[in-house]
Amino acid sequence: MQLAQRFLDAAALRQNAIASNLANLETPGYHRIDVSSNFEAQLKASFDSGQLDTAANSVISPSLEQDPLARSIRPDGNNVDVDKELLAMDKNTTNYNYLSDVVTHNIKQLKLAISGNG
């Protein structure tokens, strides 16, 4: 459940990044931002080592950075592609909905275990 919650945090932050990218579609020199690529790698490493619940790993949280893979195709230096942003928004929305269903299911299971009522 903690893993899903952290990915939910990242999905919410990614949605903000996509909104910012779309809002700056016509801003000269604007560079696309996204959730830091090392967030998922750190979270996966923490999960794989079985130390996701430790205090040291509770500081792993998503952050935003300029997308190093985005290339500028416009003369003004802006590297936001509206089609890619809309696809990213759709994928992110699907991921967020799935993760929220996982968390909701886990909470229902906990409530059932506590109350004993089915």
Buried (B, 14 or more C-beta within 10 A) or exposed (E): EBBBBBBBBBBEBBBEBBEBBBEBEEEEEBBBBBBBEEBBEBBEBBBEEEEBEEEEBEEBEBEBBEBEEBEBEEEEEBBBBEEBBEEBBEEBBEBBEEBBEBBEEBEEEEEEEEEEEE
